[in-house]
């Protein structure tokens, strides 16, 4: 009647490395997850949890009572009468049928429990995923320019899955396992004698201690394996995102070798994990089989002595198997719960990553009346030991076009990032219509500023979707009007699929000029009063640049325009040109005035003219 134990398996995908100490922080993570299981604002969730627990208890009662039916059927067949008379009155065949029905009911209630709880788990998974995704977009520019996309996506994916796993198995595995073991131990003590209980408790204790200790060791091995998996995945994604660069330098073999080296380390760590799994499985089987044999020998001696029946013998066997199954499951569940805590710890570390730029409590929305932009003694440093802007003061009147020029590293693009409030100034203030950007909400600020960057990055979707991104709920007529203003409608209309043409990842199916026009159309659709052009044409050829300049000129009509430029020819018609050098304004005036002065701007102009000749 005995069955081989079910070995533990590593059937879960490789998981992430832990940054935190799980034994210390495990309960903190559990407490953080519990509101998803028992939310105060969703009574239907609490009802489903209670129904699931009630059905779970019923299934365990049936499971613990089932071996009595097995014993009664055997006693009836053997002609022994130790079982209850009302059970024996059913007859062996009927008892066997009832035994089968009880097993089916026990399993059926477990499946019903899972079905009832499924919506609770999926709701929690969706909430955590959405919360994490939204938090990622709230993090500062400083965080996003240093993140590793591949590793980050794995952390989020594993952490979200860990929430559903932890909720399900904390509720339906650990608690029920303890309950079932206690019920079986009490039955063995009550029906037989205390020595059966002593053996069972000893086996459970030894099995649990061995499983937990070896699993802790294996978690360290899996951490190493997971680190290598994350590293290999990050290298693969980074390489694929830089597909063109790899091609330019003929580095396909180099990239394959680099990825293979990472996978070799993963292979080595994975083998250690597999070897430790084999040791764990053998140790578990040895302990369980030893306990099973000990109890069966005791029962066999009782049958030989006439103190027990054959039905008692098979009932003891049935209870030991009933203990074996959840104990084997305990090893897997403990390991996976331990790993889920690791994964969720990483994800919650991510959620606790502070946003560098935050709205003040009760901050009002930005109210743009004219669109005047003022930089008042602005100072800024990305790192404390290196100042980028060193007291920049500048005022752009409503409807005025002001260009900022200067050599690389002078702080031009930094001004654009500060205006959009990707960072907060470390000294001075930036104001729009007299309102300090730190005193208004970021959402309202972003709504009033349109940006055309040097490299317009598009979503891997249709041309129409990318233009429509400028205005939520934009109509097709509005999309096409914006495209016409950006002088790209005719090109889109000439495509076989028109506005439904997919642009590829990061817009790689379009040329640089086409991407820029889509970006301009997107900004025009947004219709902001303030326009920031951040070297919007510096990466384009001269002919394409002329066409884009016409679109940009149209985009700037009636708006306050701040242009950050590398090519001076593109801003010669600006109302005012500001020359920035080493974080300070060294000159400002019109193009003609600055040339007459023969200063820094005139030198930059002469150099670019010479290069173009």
N, C-alpha and C positions, 0 to 999 in steps of 0.2 A: 504493500500500500504506500510505502514511502516514495517520494519523488525527489529527483536531484534538485539542488538549490539553483535558483536563477542567478547567474552571475551579474555583477554590476557592469555597466557599460558606459562608455564615453560617447553617448549618442547625441550630445548637444554640440552645436558648432563651437569652434574655439572662441573663448571669451577674453575680455580685456584685462589688462593688468591693473592691480589696485594701487592707488596712491595712498589710501588711508588704511588704518589698522582696523580690520573688520571686527575682530573680537571686541575691541573697545567701542567701536561705533555701530556695531550691528543693531543694538537695540534702538539707537537713535534713528537708524534707517527704517526699522520696523515701525517706530512711532510715527515717522513721517509718512509712511505708506498707509497706515490705518485709516486716516480720513477718507481714502478712496474706498475702503471697505465698509465704513459706517458713516457716511456723510450726513450732516445735519439738514441739508437742504434737499435731500432726495429720499423721501420715505420709501419709495418703491425698491430702492437698493437694499435698505435695511430689511424689508419684508422678504426679499429674495434670499438674503443671507440667512435669516431665521428659518425659512422653509428648507433651505439646503442643509442646515444643521439638523433639523428635525428628521429629515429623510435619511441623513447620514446615521443618526443614532438608531433609527429603525433598522437600517441595513446591517448594522453591527450586532444588534440583538438577534436578528435572524441568523447571521453568520455564526455566532457563538452557540446558538441553540441547535444548529443543523447536525453536528456530530452525535447528539442524543438520538436523532432519528436513525442515523447510520448504525449506532450501537443496537438500537431496538430491532432493526431489520436483521442484523447478524445473529442476535440472541434468538429471534424467532426461527431463523433457519437452523440454528444449532440446537434448538429445543431447550434452551436455557431460559429460566424465568426471572432473572434478576431485574430486567427492565420493568417499568411501570406497567401494571396490568392493562390500563387503558390504551397504552401504546401497542402492546402485544396483540390486543384485540383486533387491530387493523389488519394484521397478517403481514408477512414478509414482502409480498409484491406491492401491496398498498403503501407500506412504509417506504419502500424504495422509490415509488412514484412521488410520494410526499417529500422525500429527501431531495429528489431532483428538482421539484417545484421550489423548495426552499432555497436551493442554490441559485436557481434562475431569478427568484425574487430579490435575493441579496444583490446580485449583479445588476438587475434591472433598476433597483433603487439607487445604486451608485451612478448609473447612467442618467437617471432622472435628476439626481443631484447636480451632476455636471451640466446638464442642459439648463437647469434653472439658474445656476451660477454663471453660466457663460456670458450673459449680458453684463453682469457686474464686472467681470474681468476685462471684457472688451471696452467697456466704458472707461475703466481706469487706464487702460493702455492708451486710448485715444486722448484722454485728458493730459496724461503725462507727456505724450508725444507732442501735443499742441503747445503745452506749457514750455517744453524745452525748445521747440522750434521758435516760438515767439521770443523767448529769452535770448536766443542766439542773435536775433535781429536787434535786440536792445543793447547788446554789448558794444563797446567802443570800437572805433576804428583801430586803435592801438592793438586791441586783441585780435581783430580779424586779419591784420596784415602779418601777424606772427603765427597764426594757427596753421595746422596741417589738416587739410580737408579730408584726406583719406582716413587718418586716425580718428578725427573728430566724428565722422559719420559712423564709424564702428562703435564708438563710445555711446552715441545716442541710440543706435539700433539695439545694442545689447542691453543698455539700461532700461529702455522701454519694455523690451521683452521680459526683462527680469522682474518688473513690477507685476505683470500678469502671473508669472511663475510663482513669485513669492506669495501673492495673495491666495492663489489656488492651493499651494502645497502646505502653507502654514495652517490653513483652515481645514484642509481635507487629508493631510498626511500625518503630520507630527501629532496633533491632538488625538485623532482617531486611532493612531498606532498605539499610543500610550493607553487609551481607553480599552482597546482590544486586548492588549497584553495583560492588563489588570483583570479583565473579565475572565480570560482564559486561566490565569493563575489562580483566581478564586475558585473556579470550577474544579480544577485539578486538586486543589486542597480539600474542597468540600466533598467531592466524589471519591477521591482516593485517600492520600495522606500527605502530611507536611513535607515528606522527603521529595515528592514529585515537585512541590512548589520550590523547595530549595534548589533542585537541579535546574528548573526552568529559570529561576531568578539568577543563578550563577551563570548559566549560558547567556542569558540576555545581557547581564552586566559585562561579561568577558567580550561578547560580540560587539556591544556598543562601544566599550573602551578601545578595542582594537580598531574598529571602523573609524572612530573619530580621530584617533592618533595617526593612523595611516593616511586618512583623508587630509589632515592638516599638512602632512608632509607632501602629499600629492598636490595640494593647492599651490605650494611654492613651485613645484615643477610645472604645473599648468600656468602659473604666472609667467614663468620664463617662456613657455611655449606661446602664450598669448602676446607677450611683448614682441616676439619674433614675427608672429602672424600680423600684428598691427603694423610693424615696421615694413614687412614685405608688401602689405596692402597699400601703405602710404607711398612706397616707392613705385608701385605699379601705377597708381592713379596719377602721381606726379609726372611720371614718364609719359603717360598717355595724354595728359593735358598739355605737355610740351612736345607733342608729336612732330610739329614742324621743325623745332630746334634739333630734335634727334635726327631728322632727315638731313637738315642743313649740314650737320657735322658728320654724317655717315656713322652715327653712333649706335645703330641697331644692335650690333653684337655686344658693344660695351654695356648697353642698357640691359640686354638679356643676361649678361654675365653678372651685372650688379643685382638683378632680381634673383638670379640663381643662387648667388651668395647668401642673400637674405633667406631664401627658401631652404638652403642647406642648414642654416642655423635653426630654422623652424623644424626641419626634419629631425635634427639631433634632439631638440627639446621634446618633440612629439614622441620619439622612441622611448625616451626616459619615462614619459607619461604612460605609455603603453606597458612598459615593463612593470611599473609600479602598480598598474591596474591588475596585471596578472597576479602579482603578490597579494594584493588586496582580496581578489576573488578566491584564491586558494585558501588564505587565512580564514575568510568568512565561511567557506565550505567546510573546512576542518572543524571549526568550532560548532557550527550548526549540526553537522553530522555526528560529532561526538556527543552533543546533548541529546540528539534524537536516539542514538544507539543506547545511551545510558537509560533513558526513560523507557524505551521499548524492552530492554533487558529486565528492568524492574517489573514491568507489566507481564512479561513472559513468565517470570518466576512466580508472580501472583496467580497466573492461569494454571501453572503446573501444581501449585499448592492448593488450588481449588478456591482461593479467596477472590479471584477475579474470573470473569467470563471471557469468552472469545470476543464478545461485543465490547467489553471494557478495553481489551487489547487494541482493537481497531479504532476505538474512540480516542485513546491516548495518541495513537498514530495520527489521527485526523487533527487533533488539537496541536500537535507538534508541527504538522505541515502548515496549519493555520498561523502559527507563530513564525515559521520559517519565511513564508512569503512576505509579510510586512517587514520583517527584519532585513531581508535581502533588499527590499525596496528602501529601507532606512538608509543604507549605505549610499545609494544613488541620490535619494532625496536630500540627505544632509550635504553631500558634495555639491549638488546643484543649488541648494539654498545658500550654501556658503559662497558659491561662485556668483549667484544672483546678487548677494549682498556686495560682493566686490564690484560687479558691473554697475549696480545702482549707486554705490558709493562714488564711483567716477562720475556718473551722470549728475548726481546731486552736488558734487563738487563743482561741476560745470554750472548748475543752476545757481549756486551760491557765488559764482564769479561776479564780482560787483561791476555794475555799469559805471564807467568813468564819468560820463556826462549824464546828469539827472535833472529832471525838472524840480524846481522849488515847490514846496507844498503850497497848493492853492494858486499856482502860477496862472496868469491870464493868457489868453490867446494873443498872438501878435496882431495888432491892428495897423495895416499899411494904408496910409492916407496919400502919400506921394511916392514913396520908395527911396527916400534919402538914406544913404549908407555912410556911416561915420566910423572911422577907426581912431580912437583917442588914446595916444601913447601906448599902443599895443605891444606887449612883450610876450614872448612864448618860447618854450624850450621843450623838445621831445624828451630830452634827458637833462637832468639838473646841471650837468657839467658842460653843456653846449647850448648856448642861446642861439635861436634861429632868427627871431624878430627882436629888435633892440630899441623899442620906442617909436613905432610907426604911427604917424598921425595923417589921416587922409579923409576928405569928405567928398562924396559923390552926390551931386544934386539930383532931384527927381528928373527922370528922362534923359540924364546925361550919360555919355559914353566915355568911360575912363579906362585906359589901358595901363597895365603894370608890366614892365619889362625889366630885364636884368640878366646877368649870367646865371648859369646853373648853380643851385645852392644858395641863392640870394634870399629865398623865402617867398617867392611868388606864389607857388602852389599852396604853401602853408596858409597864406591869407585866405585862399578859397576854402580850404578845409575849416578854418576858424569861422568864416562867414556862415557856412552851412552847419556849424557847431558839431563837427565831428570831434573836436577838442574844445576845451575851454581855455581862454587866454590865461596866462600866469601873471599878467599885469596889464593895467589899463582896461579898456572896454571897447566893445563893438556894438554900435547901436543902429537900429533901423527906425527912421522917423522918431528918433529920440528915445526909443525903448531898448534897454540893455538886453542882449540876446539871452543872458543868464536868467532874466526875470520873466521870460515868456516860455510857453510850452514848445517843445521841439517839433511836435506835429504841425503846429500852426506856422512855425518858422519854415519848415521844409515845404509846406504848401505854397509859400509865397516866393520861393526861389527856384528858378529853373536852371539846371546845369547841363552844359554840353561839354563832356570831358574830351581829353586828347584821344582816348581809345574807347569808343562806344561799345560796350559789351551787351549783347542781345541774348534773350532767352532762347532756348532750343525749341522754338514754336514757330508760328506763322508770322509773316511780315505784319499782317493786320493786328495780331495779338501784341506784338512789340510796340507798334505805334499807339495802340489803345491803352497801353500801360500808363500813358501819361494822364489818363482821366478814367477813373473807375466808372463803368457803365456808359462809356462813349458809344454813340451811334455810328453806323457805317458812314453816314454823311459827314459827320464830324471828323472821322478818321481820314476820309478822302480829302476833305478840305485842308487838314493839316499837312497831308502828303503833298498837295498842290503847292502850298506855301513853302514847303521845304524842297520843291522842285524834284520830287521823286515819284509823283503819281504816274506819269507817263511810263517810267521804267517798270513800275509794279504792274501796270495794266498790260504791258507787253509780255509779262511772264505767263506761261501756260496756265498756271493755277492762280494768277493774280494775287490778291491779298491773302490767299490761303497757302501761298508758297512758304515752305518751311525753310528757315535760315541756317539750320545746323547749330551745333554746340558753339556758344559764344559768337554766333553769327558768322562762322567761317565760310559759309557758302556765298557770302556777299563780299564785294571789294571794300577797301577802306573808305572810299568816297560814298558808296551806297550805304554802308553802316552809319557813317556820319549823318547822312541825310535822314535816315530812319530815326537816329537820335534827335536830330533837330525837329523832325515832325512830332516826335513824342513830347518834346519840351513845348512846342507850340500848342499842342493839344492841351497841355497842362495850363497854359495861358497865365504864367506868373508875372507879377509886376516887376520883379527883379531877375535879371538874367546874368548868369556867371558862365563865361566862356573860358575854360581852362585849357589853353593851348589846343584849341579844337581843330586846328588844321596843320599842326606842326609835323604830323606823321604822314601827310599827303603830298603827292607830287604837285608841281606848280599848276598844271592845267586843271587838275581836280580841285585844287585849292581855290582857284578863281570861281568855279561854279559853287563851291560851298560858301565862299564869302558872300555871294549874292543871296544865298538862302539865309545866312546869318544876319546880313543887313536887314532883310525883311523881318527876321525873327526879333530884331532889336527895336523895331519901330514902336514908339510910344512906351518904351520900357527903360528902366535904369539898367545900364549894361556895364558890367565890370569884366574886362577882358585881360586874361593872363596870357601873354604872348611870348613866343620865342622868335618868330619871324616878324621883324619890324615892319615889313611891307604891308602886313595885314592890318596894322593899327594906325597907319599914317593919317587916316581921317578922323581919329578919335578927338573928342572935345578936349581931352587932357591926357598927357602921357606922364606916368610916374616911373622914374628909374630907381630901381631897388638894388642895393649892393651890400652884401654882408649884413643883411637884416636891417638896413637903414635906407631912408629915402635920400638920395644924393642929388636928384634933379627932378623937376616937374614943369610942364608947360605943353604947348602945342608942338606938333612935329616941326613946323617951320621955326618956331622960337628956339627949340632945342638944337636944331642944326646950326642956327646962327651963333649960338653960344660956343660951339666947338668943344663941348665937354664930353662927359661919359657917353651920352646918347649918340652924339655925333660920331664918336669912335666906334660904337657898336654898329651904327648904320654903315659907315665906311667899310668896316670889315665884312659885313654881309653882302654889300654891293660887290666887293672884290671877289668874294666866294662865288657869287652868282654869275660873274663875268666869264 
